[in-house]
């Protein structure tokens, strides 16, 4: 009787390996049309270390290379839109942006309502924003609409990542506050005892 002996080998998978074209299936819609994937950035947000925006968007437009503004006519304004940075893998999908018409665009403009707008900074501090009527976002590498793309578009926002929470610092601050409180309490009791 002939028996085959199988040699055991350990297999160490490289979890960081990215296979070429492995994510390409997500770049096409159900009809095989290419989905545009845009990275947007705003100079003010970068300068101020904004990590997230809560915006009441009432209108949307795009600027072409000649500086002409084109409004997205079928854009339905939302009450409140939470925009997170691409550092967390978050993105928005829109079916309105590519209805702008053929051409090349370099900026998207979001017109804002008067209430409900706020920025969350990298230190997790949130600030209500009222001074902006609109925000302009530069489109990295531009947006070229040829007419054969999917009507869907992915919008990723290049915001500053959140700062890591230093738990040791937070605990040290709690102990410091506790020590200051205890010290004041002892001092006050000492004054009471001397007076009594």
CNS distance restraints for C-alpha pairs under 8 A (distance, minus, plus):
assign (resid  18 and name CA) (resid  22 and name CA) 7.49 0.50 0.50
assign (resid  21 and name CA) (resid  25 and name CA) 7.91 0.50 0.50
assign (resid  23 and name CA) (resid  27 and name CA) 7.28 0.50 0.50
assign (resid  24 and name CA) (resid  28 and name CA) 7.33 0.50 0.50
assign (resid  27 and name CA) (resid  34 and name CA) 5.82 0.50 0.50
assign (resid  27 and name CA) (resid  35 and name CA) 5.20 0.50 0.50
assign (resid  27 and name CA) (resid  36 and name CA) 7.58 0.50 0.50
assign (resid  28 and name CA) (resid  32 and name CA) 5.20 0.50 0.50
assign (resid  28 and name CA) (resid  33 and name CA) 5.17 0.50 0.50
assign (resid  28 and name CA) (resid  34 and name CA) 4.53 0.50 0.50
assign (resid  28 and name CA) (resid  35 and name CA) 5.33 0.50 0.50
assign (resid  28 and name CA) (resid 150 and name CA) 7.46 0.50 0.50
assign (resid  29 and name CA) (resid  33 and name CA) 5.46 0.50 0.50
assign (resid  29 and name CA) (resid  34 and name CA) 6.64 0.50 0.50
assign (resid  29 and name CA) (resid  35 and name CA) 6.54 0.50 0.50
assign (resid  29 and name CA) (resid 150 and name CA) 6.45 0.50 0.50
assign (resid  29 and name CA) (resid 152 and name CA) 7.94 0.50 0.50
assign (resid  33 and name CA) (resid 148 and name CA) 6.99 0.50 0.50
assign (resid  33 and name CA) (resid 149 and name CA) 5.38 0.50 0.50
assign (resid  33 and name CA) (resid 150 and name CA) 4.86 0.50 0.50
assign (resid  34 and name CA) (resid 148 and name CA) 7.89 0.50 0.50
assign (resid  34 and name CA) (resid 149 and name CA) 5.12 0.50 0.50
assign (resid  34 and name CA) (resid 150 and name CA) 5.45 0.50 0.50
assign (resid  35 and name CA) (resid 149 and name CA) 6.32 0.50 0.50
assign (resid  35 and name CA) (resid 150 and name CA) 5.18 0.50 0.50
assign (resid  35 and name CA) (resid 151 and name CA) 7.49 0.50 0.50
assign (resid  35 and name CA) (resid 152 and name CA) 5.89 0.50 0.50
assign (resid  35 and name CA) (resid 153 and name CA) 5.63 0.50 0.50
assign (resid  35 and name CA) (resid 154 and name CA) 7.25 0.50 0.50
assign (resid  36 and name CA) (resid 149 and name CA) 7.33 0.50 0.50
assign (resid  36 and name CA) (resid 150 and name CA) 7.49 0.50 0.50
assign (resid  36 and name CA) (resid 152 and name CA) 7.20 0.50 0.50
assign (resid  36 and name CA) (resid 153 and name CA) 4.89 0.50 0.50
assign (resid  36 and name CA) (resid 154 and name CA) 6.14 0.50 0.50
assign (resid  37 and name CA) (resid 153 and name CA) 6.03 0.50 0.50
assign (resid  37 and name CA) (resid 154 and name CA) 4.67 0.50 0.50
assign (resid  37 and name CA) (resid 155 and name CA) 6.29 0.50 0.50
assign (resid  37 and name CA) (resid 156 and name CA) 7.54 0.50 0.50
assign (resid  38 and name CA) (resid 139 and name CA) 6.61 0.50 0.50
assign (resid  38 and name CA) (resid 140 and name CA) 6.88 0.50 0.50
assign (resid  38 and name CA) (resid 143 and name CA) 7.60 0.50 0.50
assign (resid  38 and name CA) (resid 153 and name CA) 7.43 0.50 0.50
assign (resid  38 and name CA) (resid 154 and name CA) 5.97 0.50 0.50
assign (resid  38 and name CA) (resid 155 and name CA) 5.07 0.50 0.50
assign (resid  38 and name CA) (resid 156 and name CA) 6.00 0.50 0.50
assign (resid  39 and name CA) (resid 139 and name CA) 6.05 0.50 0.50
assign (resid  39 and name CA) (resid 140 and name CA) 5.49 0.50 0.50
assign (resid  39 and name CA) (resid 155 and name CA) 6.15 0.50 0.50
assign (resid  39 and name CA) (resid 156 and name CA) 4.73 0.50 0.50
assign (resid  39 and name CA) (resid 157 and name CA) 5.75 0.50 0.50
assign (resid  39 and name CA) (resid 158 and name CA) 6.53 0.50 0.50
assign (resid  40 and name CA) (resid 137 and name CA) 5.52 0.50 0.50
assign (resid  40 and name CA) (resid 138 and name CA) 5.49 0.50 0.50
assign (resid  40 and name CA) (resid 139 and name CA) 4.86 0.50 0.50
assign (resid  40 and name CA) (resid 140 and name CA) 6.07 0.50 0.50
assign (resid  40 and name CA) (resid 155 and name CA) 6.98 0.50 0.50
assign (resid  40 and name CA) (resid 156 and name CA) 6.00 0.50 0.50
assign (resid  40 and name CA) (resid 157 and name CA) 4.83 0.50 0.50
assign (resid  40 and name CA) (resid 158 and name CA) 5.91 0.50 0.50
assign (resid  41 and name CA) (resid  45 and name CA) 7.73 0.50 0.50
assign (resid  41 and name CA) (resid  46 and name CA) 7.61 0.50 0.50
assign (resid  41 and name CA) (resid 137 and name CA) 5.13 0.50 0.50
assign (resid  41 and name CA) (resid 138 and name CA) 5.31 0.50 0.50
assign (resid  41 and name CA) (resid 139 and name CA) 6.87 0.50 0.50
assign (resid  41 and name CA) (resid 140 and name CA) 7.49 0.50 0.50
assign (resid  41 and name CA) (resid 157 and name CA) 5.93 0.50 0.50
assign (resid  41 and name CA) (resid 158 and name CA) 5.11 0.50 0.50
assign (resid  41 and name CA) (resid 159 and name CA) 7.12 0.50 0.50
assign (resid  42 and name CA) (resid  46 and name CA) 6.31 0.50 0.50
assign (resid  42 and name CA) (resid 135 and name CA) 7.80 0.50 0.50
assign (resid  42 and name CA) (resid 136 and name CA) 6.45 0.50 0.50
assign (resid  42 and name CA) (resid 137 and name CA) 4.80 0.50 0.50
assign (resid  42 and name CA) (resid 138 and name CA) 6.26 0.50 0.50
assign (resid  42 and name CA) (resid 158 and name CA) 7.88 0.50 0.50
assign (resid  43 and name CA) (resid  47 and name CA) 6.12 0.50 0.50
assign (resid  44 and name CA) (resid  48 and name CA) 6.05 0.50 0.50
assign (resid  45 and name CA) (resid  49 and name CA) 5.91 0.50 0.50
assign (resid  45 and name CA) (resid  50 and name CA) 4.92 0.50 0.50
assign (resid  45 and name CA) (resid  51 and name CA) 7.93 0.50 0.50
assign (resid  45 and name CA) (resid 159 and name CA) 6.81 0.50 0.50
assign (resid  45 and name CA) (resid 160 and name CA) 7.96 0.50 0.50
assign (resid  46 and name CA) (resid  50 and name CA) 6.36 0.50 0.50
assign (resid  46 and name CA) (resid 159 and name CA) 6.38 0.50 0.50
assign (resid  46 and name CA) (resid 160 and name CA) 6.46 0.50 0.50
assign (resid  48 and name CA) (resid 121 and name CA) 7.50 0.50 0.50
assign (resid  49 and name CA) (resid 121 and name CA) 5.70 0.50 0.50
assign (resid  49 and name CA) (resid 122 and name CA) 5.68 0.50 0.50
assign (resid  49 and name CA) (resid 159 and name CA) 7.30 0.50 0.50
assign (resid  49 and name CA) (resid 160 and name CA) 5.31 0.50 0.50
assign (resid  50 and name CA) (resid 119 and name CA) 6.44 0.50 0.50
assign (resid  50 and name CA) (resid 120 and name CA) 5.89 0.50 0.50
assign (resid  50 and name CA) (resid 121 and name CA) 4.27 0.50 0.50
assign (resid  50 and name CA) (resid 122 and name CA) 5.86 0.50 0.50
assign (resid  50 and name CA) (resid 159 and name CA) 6.02 0.50 0.50
assign (resid  50 and name CA) (resid 160 and name CA) 5.77 0.50 0.50
assign (resid  51 and name CA) (resid  84 and name CA) 6.71 0.50 0.50
assign (resid  51 and name CA) (resid  85 and name CA) 6.11 0.50 0.50
assign (resid  51 and name CA) (resid 119 and name CA) 7.70 0.50 0.50
assign (resid  51 and name CA) (resid 120 and name CA) 5.79 0.50 0.50
assign (resid  51 and name CA) (resid 121 and name CA) 5.16 0.50 0.50
assign (resid  51 and name CA) (resid 122 and name CA) 5.19 0.50 0.50
assign (resid  51 and name CA) (resid 159 and name CA) 5.05 0.50 0.50
assign (resid  51 and name CA) (resid 160 and name CA) 4.92 0.50 0.50
assign (resid  51 and name CA) (resid 161 and name CA) 5.72 0.50 0.50
assign (resid  51 and name CA) (resid 162 and name CA) 6.13 0.50 0.50
assign (resid  52 and name CA) (resid  82 and name CA) 7.42 0.50 0.50
assign (resid  52 and name CA) (resid  83 and name CA) 5.72 0.50 0.50
assign (resid  52 and name CA) (resid  84 and name CA) 4.70 0.50 0.50
assign (resid  52 and name CA) (resid  85 and name CA) 6.29 0.50 0.50
assign (resid  52 and name CA) (resid 119 and name CA) 6.01 0.50 0.50
assign (resid  52 and name CA) (resid 120 and name CA) 4.98 0.50 0.50
assign (resid  52 and name CA) (resid 121 and name CA) 6.81 0.50 0.50
assign (resid  52 and name CA) (resid 159 and name CA) 7.06 0.50 0.50
assign (resid  53 and name CA) (resid  82 and name CA) 5.94 0.50 0.50
assign (resid  53 and name CA) (resid  83 and name CA) 5.05 0.50 0.50
assign (resid  53 and name CA) (resid  84 and name CA) 6.60 0.50 0.50
assign (resid  53 and name CA) (resid 117 and name CA) 7.55 0.50 0.50
assign (resid  53 and name CA) (resid 118 and name CA) 5.94 0.50 0.50
assign (resid  53 and name CA) (resid 119 and name CA) 4.64 0.50 0.50
assign (resid  53 and name CA) (resid 120 and name CA) 6.07 0.50 0.50
assign (resid  54 and name CA) (resid  80 and name CA) 6.57 0.50 0.50
assign (resid  54 and name CA) (resid  81 and name CA) 5.64 0.50 0.50
assign (resid  54 and name CA) (resid  82 and name CA) 4.52 0.50 0.50
assign (resid  54 and name CA) (resid  83 and name CA) 6.14 0.50 0.50
assign (resid  54 and name CA) (resid 116 and name CA) 7.26 0.50 0.50
assign (resid  54 and name CA) (resid 117 and name CA) 5.41 0.50 0.50
assign (resid  54 and name CA) (resid 118 and name CA) 5.14 0.50 0.50
assign (resid  54 and name CA) (resid 119 and name CA) 6.33 0.50 0.50
assign (resid  55 and name CA) (resid  80 and name CA) 5.50 0.50 0.50
assign (resid  55 and name CA) (resid  81 and name CA) 5.15 0.50 0.50
assign (resid  55 and name CA) (resid  82 and name CA) 6.45 0.50 0.50
assign (resid  55 and name CA) (resid  83 and name CA) 7.58 0.50 0.50
assign (resid  55 and name CA) (resid 112 and name CA) 6.82 0.50 0.50
assign (resid  55 and name CA) (resid 113 and name CA) 8.00 0.50 0.50
assign (resid  55 and name CA) (resid 116 and name CA) 6.49 0.50 0.50
assign (resid  55 and name CA) (resid 117 and name CA) 4.58 0.50 0.50
assign (resid  55 and name CA) (resid 118 and name CA) 6.59 0.50 0.50
assign (resid  56 and name CA) (resid  77 and name CA) 7.86 0.50 0.50
assign (resid  56 and name CA) (resid  78 and name CA) 6.43 0.50 0.50
assign (resid  56 and name CA) (resid  79 and name CA) 5.41 0.50 0.50
assign (resid  56 and name CA) (resid  80 and name CA) 4.49 0.50 0.50
assign (resid  56 and name CA) (resid  81 and name CA) 6.11 0.50 0.50
assign (resid  56 and name CA) (resid 112 and name CA) 5.46 0.50 0.50
assign (resid  56 and name CA) (resid 113 and name CA) 5.26 0.50 0.50
assign (resid  56 and name CA) (resid 114 and name CA) 7.87 0.50 0.50
assign (resid  56 and name CA) (resid 115 and name CA) 7.06 0.50 0.50
assign (resid  56 and name CA) (resid 116 and name CA) 5.87 0.50 0.50
assign (resid  56 and name CA) (resid 117 and name CA) 5.88 0.50 0.50
assign (resid  57 and name CA) (resid  77 and name CA) 5.60 0.50 0.50
assign (resid  57 and name CA) (resid  78 and name CA) 5.91 0.50 0.50
assign (resid  57 and name CA) (resid  79 and name CA) 7.08 0.50 0.50
assign (resid  57 and name CA) (resid  80 and name CA) 6.93 0.50 0.50
assign (resid  57 and name CA) (resid  81 and name CA) 7.10 0.50 0.50
assign (resid  57 and name CA) (resid 110 and name CA) 6.19 0.50 0.50
assign (resid  57 and name CA) (resid 111 and name CA) 5.65 0.50 0.50
assign (resid  57 and name CA) (resid 112 and name CA) 4.64 0.50 0.50
assign (resid  57 and name CA) (resid 113 and name CA) 6.09 0.50 0.50
assign (resid  58 and name CA) (resid  76 and name CA) 7.47 0.50 0.50
assign (resid  58 and name CA) (resid  77 and name CA) 4.29 0.50 0.50
assign (resid  58 and name CA) (resid  78 and name CA) 6.56 0.50 0.50
assign (resid  58 and name CA) (resid  79 and name CA) 8.00 0.50 0.50
assign (resid  58 and name CA) (resid 110 and name CA) 7.62 0.50 0.50
assign (resid  58 and name CA) (resid 111 and name CA) 5.65 0.50 0.50
assign (resid  58 and name CA) (resid 112 and name CA) 5.63 0.50 0.50
assign (resid  58 and name CA) (resid 113 and name CA) 5.95 0.50 0.50
assign (resid  59 and name CA) (resid  71 and name CA) 7.90 0.50 0.50
assign (resid  59 and name CA) (resid  72 and name CA) 7.68 0.50 0.50
assign (resid  59 and name CA) (resid  75 and name CA) 6.67 0.50 0.50
assign (resid  59 and name CA) (resid  76 and name CA) 7.52 0.50 0.50
assign (resid  59 and name CA) (resid  77 and name CA) 5.94 0.50 0.50
assign (resid  59 and name CA) (resid 110 and name CA) 6.13 0.50 0.50
assign (resid  59 and name CA) (resid 111 and name CA) 4.99 0.50 0.50
assign (resid  59 and name CA) (resid 112 and name CA) 7.27 0.50 0.50
assign (resid  60 and name CA) (resid  71 and name CA) 6.13 0.50 0.50
assign (resid  60 and name CA) (resid  72 and name CA) 5.75 0.50 0.50
assign (resid  60 and name CA) (resid  75 and name CA) 6.69 0.50 0.50
assign (resid  60 and name CA) (resid 108 and name CA) 7.26 0.50 0.50
assign (resid  60 and name CA) (resid 109 and name CA) 5.78 0.50 0.50
assign (resid  60 and name CA) (resid 110 and name CA) 4.93 0.50 0.50
assign (resid  60 and name CA) (resid 111 and name CA) 6.11 0.50 0.50
assign (resid  61 and name CA) (resid  69 and name CA) 6.51 0.50 0.50
assign (resid  61 and name CA) (resid  70 and name CA) 5.39 0.50 0.50
assign (resid  61 and name CA) (resid  71 and name CA) 4.14 0.50 0.50
assign (resid  61 and name CA) (resid  72 and name CA) 5.49 0.50 0.50
assign (resid  61 and name CA) (resid 108 and name CA) 5.85 0.50 0.50
assign (resid  61 and name CA) (resid 109 and name CA) 5.16 0.50 0.50
assign (resid  61 and name CA) (resid 110 and name CA) 6.79 0.50 0.50
assign (resid  62 and name CA) (resid  69 and name CA) 5.67 0.50 0.50
assign (resid  62 and name CA) (resid  70 and name CA) 5.26 0.50 0.50
assign (resid  62 and name CA) (resid  71 and name CA) 6.48 0.50 0.50
assign (resid  62 and name CA) (resid  72 and name CA) 7.76 0.50 0.50
assign (resid  62 and name CA) (resid 100 and name CA) 7.86 0.50 0.50
assign (resid  62 and name CA) (resid 105 and name CA) 6.43 0.50 0.50
assign (resid  62 and name CA) (resid 106 and name CA) 7.47 0.50 0.50
assign (resid  62 and name CA) (resid 107 and name CA) 5.53 0.50 0.50
assign (resid  62 and name CA) (resid 108 and name CA) 4.42 0.50 0.50
assign (resid  62 and name CA) (resid 109 and name CA) 5.89 0.50 0.50
assign (resid  63 and name CA) (resid  67 and name CA) 5.51 0.50 0.50
assign (resid  63 and name CA) (resid  68 and name CA) 5.37 0.50 0.50
assign (resid  63 and name CA) (resid  69 and name CA) 4.55 0.50 0.50
assign (resid  63 and name CA) (resid  70 and name CA) 6.19 0.50 0.50
assign (resid  63 and name CA) (resid 105 and name CA) 5.50 0.50 0.50
assign (resid  63 and name CA) (resid 106 and name CA) 6.11 0.50 0.50
assign (resid  63 and name CA) (resid 107 and name CA) 5.19 0.50 0.50
assign (resid  63 and name CA) (resid 108 and name CA) 6.52 0.50 0.50
assign (resid  63 and name CA) (resid 109 and name CA) 7.84 0.50 0.50
assign (resid  64 and name CA) (resid  68 and name CA) 5.54 0.50 0.50
assign (resid  64 and name CA) (resid  69 and name CA) 6.76 0.50 0.50
assign (resid  64 and name CA) (resid  70 and name CA) 7.73 0.50 0.50
assign (resid  64 and name CA) (resid 103 and name CA) 7.30 0.50 0.50
assign (resid  64 and name CA) (resid 104 and name CA) 5.70 0.50 0.50
assign (resid  64 and name CA) (resid 105 and name CA) 4.04 0.50 0.50
assign (resid  64 and name CA) (resid 106 and name CA) 5.96 0.50 0.50
assign (resid  64 and name CA) (resid 107 and name CA) 7.31 0.50 0.50
assign (resid  65 and name CA) (resid 104 and name CA) 6.46 0.50 0.50
assign (resid  65 and name CA) (resid 105 and name CA) 5.88 0.50 0.50
assign (resid  65 and name CA) (resid 106 and name CA) 6.36 0.50 0.50
assign (resid  70 and name CA) (resid 100 and name CA) 6.88 0.50 0.50
assign (resid  71 and name CA) (resid 100 and name CA) 7.28 0.50 0.50
assign (resid  72 and name CA) (resid  96 and name CA) 6.68 0.50 0.50
assign (resid  72 and name CA) (resid  97 and name CA) 6.68 0.50 0.50
assign (resid  72 and name CA) (resid  99 and name CA) 6.92 0.50 0.50
assign (resid  72 and name CA) (resid 100 and name CA) 5.92 0.50 0.50
assign (resid  74 and name CA) (resid  96 and name CA) 6.58 0.50 0.50
assign (resid  75 and name CA) (resid  96 and name CA) 5.86 0.50 0.50
assign (resid  80 and name CA) (resid 116 and name CA) 6.95 0.50 0.50
assign (resid  83 and name CA) (resid  91 and name CA) 7.74 0.50 0.50
assign (resid  83 and name CA) (resid  92 and name CA) 7.76 0.50 0.50
assign (resid  83 and name CA) (resid 157 and name CA) 7.52 0.50 0.50
assign (resid  84 and name CA) (resid  88 and name CA) 7.63 0.50 0.50
assign (resid  84 and name CA) (resid  90 and name CA) 6.02 0.50 0.50
assign (resid  84 and name CA) (resid  91 and name CA) 7.15 0.50 0.50
assign (resid  84 and name CA) (resid 157 and name CA) 6.81 0.50 0.50
assign (resid  84 and name CA) (resid 159 and name CA) 7.52 0.50 0.50
assign (resid  85 and name CA) (resid  89 and name CA) 7.41 0.50 0.50
assign (resid  85 and name CA) (resid  90 and name CA) 6.24 0.50 0.50
assign (resid  85 and name CA) (resid  91 and name CA) 7.55 0.50 0.50
assign (resid  85 and name CA) (resid 156 and name CA) 6.89 0.50 0.50
assign (resid  85 and name CA) (resid 157 and name CA) 4.96 0.50 0.50
assign (resid  85 and name CA) (resid 158 and name CA) 5.52 0.50 0.50
assign (resid  85 and name CA) (resid 159 and name CA) 4.75 0.50 0.50
assign (resid  85 and name CA) (resid 160 and name CA) 7.14 0.50 0.50
assign (resid  85 and name CA) (resid 161 and name CA) 7.19 0.50 0.50
assign (resid  86 and name CA) (resid  90 and name CA) 5.26 0.50 0.50
assign (resid  86 and name CA) (resid  91 and name CA) 6.58 0.50 0.50
assign (resid  86 and name CA) (resid 156 and name CA) 5.57 0.50 0.50
assign (resid  86 and name CA) (resid 157 and name CA) 5.55 0.50 0.50
assign (resid  86 and name CA) (resid 158 and name CA) 5.77 0.50 0.50
assign (resid  86 and name CA) (resid 159 and name CA) 6.98 0.50 0.50
assign (resid  87 and name CA) (resid 158 and name CA) 7.59 0.50 0.50
assign (resid  87 and name CA) (resid 159 and name CA) 7.53 0.50 0.50
assign (resid  87 and name CA) (resid 160 and name CA) 7.87 0.50 0.50
assign (resid  87 and name CA) (resid 161 and name CA) 6.09 0.50 0.50
assign (resid  90 and name CA) (resid 156 and name CA) 6.98 0.50 0.50
assign (resid  91 and name CA) (resid 154 and name CA) 6.58 0.50 0.50
assign (resid  91 and name CA) (resid 155 and name CA) 5.58 0.50 0.50
assign (resid  91 and name CA) (resid 156 and name CA) 4.76 0.50 0.50
assign (resid  91 and name CA) (resid 157 and name CA) 7.18 0.50 0.50
assign (resid  92 and name CA) (resid 154 and name CA) 5.77 0.50 0.50
assign (resid  92 and name CA) (resid 155 and name CA) 5.05 0.50 0.50
assign (resid  92 and name CA) (resid 156 and name CA) 6.62 0.50 0.50
assign (resid  93 and name CA) (resid 152 and name CA) 6.64 0.50 0.50
assign (resid  93 and name CA) (resid 153 and name CA) 5.65 0.50 0.50
assign (resid  93 and name CA) (resid 154 and name CA) 4.67 0.50 0.50
assign (resid  93 and name CA) (resid 155 and name CA) 6.13 0.50 0.50
assign (resid  94 and name CA) (resid 152 and name CA) 5.60 0.50 0.50
assign (resid  94 and name CA) (resid 153 and name CA) 5.32 0.50 0.50
assign (resid  94 and name CA) (resid 154 and name CA) 6.56 0.50 0.50
assign (resid  94 and name CA) (resid 155 and name CA) 7.56 0.50 0.50
assign (resid  95 and name CA) (resid  99 and name CA) 7.71 0.50 0.50
assign (resid  95 and name CA) (resid 151 and name CA) 5.29 0.50 0.50
assign (resid  95 and name CA) (resid 152 and name CA) 4.50 0.50 0.50
assign (resid  95 and name CA) (resid 153 and name CA) 6.32 0.50 0.50
assign (resid  96 and name CA) (resid 100 and name CA) 7.71 0.50 0.50
assign (resid  96 and name CA) (resid 151 and name CA) 7.32 0.50 0.50
assign (resid  96 and name CA) (resid 152 and name CA) 7.60 0.50 0.50
assign (resid  97 and name CA) (resid 151 and name CA) 7.87 0.50 0.50
assign (resid  97 and name CA) (resid 152 and name CA) 7.89 0.50 0.50
assign (resid  97 and name CA) (resid 153 and name CA) 6.94 0.50 0.50
assign (resid  98 and name CA) (resid 145 and name CA) 6.96 0.50 0.50
assign (resid  98 and name CA) (resid 151 and name CA) 5.68 0.50 0.50
assign (resid  98 and name CA) (resid 152 and name CA) 7.18 0.50 0.50
assign (resid  98 and name CA) (resid 153 and name CA) 7.07 0.50 0.50
assign (resid  99 and name CA) (resid 151 and name CA) 7.21 0.50 0.50
assign (resid 101 and name CA) (resid 145 and name CA) 6.93 0.50 0.50
assign (resid 101 and name CA) (resid 147 and name CA) 7.68 0.50 0.50
assign (resid 102 and name CA) (resid 144 and name CA) 7.58 0.50 0.50
assign (resid 102 and name CA) (resid 145 and name CA) 4.97 0.50 0.50
assign (resid 102 and name CA) (resid 146 and name CA) 5.47 0.50 0.50
assign (resid 102 and name CA) (resid 147 and name CA) 6.31 0.50 0.50
assign (resid 103 and name CA) (resid 144 and name CA) 5.79 0.50 0.50
assign (resid 103 and name CA) (resid 145 and name CA) 5.34 0.50 0.50
assign (resid 103 and name CA) (resid 146 and name CA) 6.86 0.50 0.50
assign (resid 104 and name CA) (resid 142 and name CA) 6.77 0.50 0.50
assign (resid 104 and name CA) (resid 143 and name CA) 5.43 0.50 0.50
assign (resid 104 and name CA) (resid 144 and name CA) 4.29 0.50 0.50
assign (resid 104 and name CA) (resid 145 and name CA) 6.25 0.50 0.50
assign (resid 105 and name CA) (resid 139 and name CA) 7.75 0.50 0.50
assign (resid 105 and name CA) (resid 142 and name CA) 5.73 0.50 0.50
assign (resid 105 and name CA) (resid 143 and name CA) 5.03 0.50 0.50
assign (resid 105 and name CA) (resid 144 and name CA) 6.46 0.50 0.50
assign (resid 106 and name CA) (resid 138 and name CA) 5.99 0.50 0.50
assign (resid 106 and name CA) (resid 139 and name CA) 5.16 0.50 0.50
assign (resid 106 and name CA) (resid 140 and name CA) 7.64 0.50 0.50
assign (resid 106 and name CA) (resid 141 and name CA) 7.71 0.50 0.50
assign (resid 106 and name CA) (resid 142 and name CA) 4.65 0.50 0.50
assign (resid 106 and name CA) (resid 143 and name CA) 6.26 0.50 0.50
assign (resid 107 and name CA) (resid 136 and name CA) 6.52 0.50 0.50
assign (resid 107 and name CA) (resid 137 and name CA) 5.57 0.50 0.50
assign (resid 107 and name CA) (resid 138 and name CA) 4.56 0.50 0.50
assign (resid 107 and name CA) (resid 139 and name CA) 5.44 0.50 0.50
assign (resid 107 and name CA) (resid 142 and name CA) 7.69 0.50 0.50
assign (resid 108 and name CA) (resid 136 and name CA) 5.79 0.50 0.50
assign (resid 108 and name CA) (resid 137 and name CA) 5.22 0.50 0.50
assign (resid 108 and name CA) (resid 138 and name CA) 6.53 0.50 0.50
assign (resid 108 and name CA) (resid 139 and name CA) 7.03 0.50 0.50
assign (resid 109 and name CA) (resid 134 and name CA) 6.57 0.50 0.50
assign (resid 109 and name CA) (resid 135 and name CA) 5.67 0.50 0.50
assign (resid 109 and name CA) (resid 136 and name CA) 4.44 0.50 0.50
assign (resid 109 and name CA) (resid 137 and name CA) 6.27 0.50 0.50
assign (resid 110 and name CA) (resid 134 and name CA) 5.38 0.50 0.50
assign (resid 110 and name CA) (resid 135 and name CA) 5.28 0.50 0.50
assign (resid 110 and name CA) (resid 136 and name CA) 6.44 0.50 0.50
assign (resid 111 and name CA) (resid 133 and name CA) 6.02 0.50 0.50
assign (resid 111 and name CA) (resid 134 and name CA) 4.19 0.50 0.50
assign (resid 111 and name CA) (resid 135 and name CA) 6.63 0.50 0.50
assign (resid 112 and name CA) (resid 117 and name CA) 7.73 0.50 0.50
assign (resid 112 and name CA) (resid 132 and name CA) 7.22 0.50 0.50
assign (resid 112 and name CA) (resid 133 and name CA) 5.38 0.50 0.50
assign (resid 112 and name CA) (resid 134 and name CA) 5.28 0.50 0.50
assign (resid 112 and name CA) (resid 135 and name CA) 7.67 0.50 0.50
assign (resid 113 and name CA) (resid 117 and name CA) 7.71 0.50 0.50
assign (resid 113 and name CA) (resid 133 and name CA) 7.27 0.50 0.50
assign (resid 114 and name CA) (resid 130 and name CA) 6.54 0.50 0.50
assign (resid 114 and name CA) (resid 133 and name CA) 7.57 0.50 0.50
assign (resid 115 and name CA) (resid 130 and name CA) 7.05 0.50 0.50
assign (resid 116 and name CA) (resid 128 and name CA) 7.57 0.50 0.50
assign (resid 117 and name CA) (resid 128 and name CA) 5.98 0.50 0.50
assign (resid 117 and name CA) (resid 129 and name CA) 5.37 0.50 0.50
assign (resid 117 and name CA) (resid 130 and name CA) 6.88 0.50 0.50
assign (resid 118 and name CA) (resid 126 and name CA) 6.73 0.50 0.50
assign (resid 118 and name CA) (resid 127 and name CA) 5.42 0.50 0.50
assign (resid 118 and name CA) (resid 128 and name CA) 4.20 0.50 0.50
assign (resid 118 and name CA) (resid 129 and name CA) 4.94 0.50 0.50
assign (resid 119 and name CA) (resid 126 and name CA) 5.67 0.50 0.50
assign (resid 119 and name CA) (resid 127 and name CA) 5.40 0.50 0.50
assign (resid 119 and name CA) (resid 128 and name CA) 6.56 0.50 0.50
assign (resid 119 and name CA) (resid 129 and name CA) 6.85 0.50 0.50
assign (resid 120 and name CA) (resid 124 and name CA) 5.80 0.50 0.50
assign (resid 120 and name CA) (resid 125 and name CA) 5.64 0.50 0.50
assign (resid 120 and name CA) (resid 126 and name CA) 4.31 0.50 0.50
assign (resid 120 and name CA) (resid 127 and name CA) 6.46 0.50 0.50
assign (resid 121 and name CA) (resid 125 and name CA) 5.40 0.50 0.50
assign (resid 121 and name CA) (resid 126 and name CA) 6.32 0.50 0.50
assign (resid 121 and name CA) (resid 162 and name CA) 7.49 0.50 0.50
assign (resid 122 and name CA) (resid 160 and name CA) 6.41 0.50 0.50
assign (resid 122 and name CA) (resid 161 and name CA) 6.14 0.50 0.50
assign (resid 122 and name CA) (resid 162 and name CA) 4.17 0.50 0.50
assign (resid 122 and name CA) (resid 163 and name CA) 5.46 0.50 0.50
assign (resid 123 and name CA) (resid 162 and name CA) 6.29 0.50 0.50
assign (resid 123 and name CA) (resid 163 and name CA) 5.67 0.50 0.50
assign (resid 124 and name CA) (resid 162 and name CA) 7.02 0.50 0.50
assign (resid 124 and name CA) (resid 163 and name CA) 7.97 0.50 0.50
assign (resid 138 and name CA) (resid 142 and name CA) 7.95 0.50 0.50
assign (resid 139 and name CA) (resid 143 and name CA) 6.77 0.50 0.50
assign (resid 145 and name CA) (resid 149 and name CA) 7.39 0.50 0.50
assign (resid 166 and name CA) (resid 170 and name CA) 6.48 0.50 0.50
assign (resid 167 and name CA) (resid 171 and name CA) 6.14 0.50 0.50
assign (resid 168 and name CA) (resid 172 and name CA) 6.03 0.50 0.50
assign (resid 169 and name CA) (resid 173 and name CA) 6.13 0.50 0.50
assign (resid 170 and name CA) (resid 174 and name CA) 6.32 0.50 0.50
assign (resid 171 and name CA) (resid 175 and name CA) 6.29 0.50 0.50
assign (resid 172 and name CA) (resid 176 and name CA) 6.09 0.50 0.50
assign (resid 173 and name CA) (resid 177 and name CA) 6.15 0.50 0.50
assign (resid 174 and name CA) (resid 178 and name CA) 6.11 0.50 0.50
assign (resid 175 and name CA) (resid 179 and name CA) 5.98 0.50 0.50
assign (resid 176 and name CA) (resid 180 and name CA) 6.13 0.50 0.50
assign (resid 177 and name CA) (resid 181 and name CA) 6.10 0.50 0.50
assign (resid 178 and name CA) (resid 182 and name CA) 6.06 0.50 0.50
assign (resid 179 and name CA) (resid 183 and name CA) 5.97 0.50 0.50
assign (resid 180 and name CA) (resid 184 and name CA) 6.23 0.50 0.50
assign (resid 181 and name CA) (resid 185 and name CA) 6.13 0.50 0.50
assign (resid 182 and name CA) (resid 186 and name CA) 6.13 0.50 0.50
assign (resid 183 and name CA) (resid 187 and name CA) 6.19 0.50 0.50
assign (resid 184 and name CA) (resid 188 and name CA) 6.13 0.50 0.50
assign (resid 185 and name CA) (resid 189 and name CA) 6.17 0.50 0.50
assign (resid 186 and name CA) (resid 190 and name CA) 6.00 0.50 0.50
assign (resid 187 and name CA) (resid 191 and name CA) 6.31 0.50 0.50
assign (resid 188 and name CA) (resid 192 and name CA) 6.30 0.50 0.50
assign (resid 189 and name CA) (resid 193 and name CA) 6.14 0.50 0.50
assign (resid 190 and name CA) (resid 194 and name CA) 6.22 0.50 0.50
assign (resid 191 and name CA) (resid 195 and name CA) 6.20 0.50 0.50
assign (resid 192 and name CA) (resid 196 and name CA) 6.09 0.50 0.50
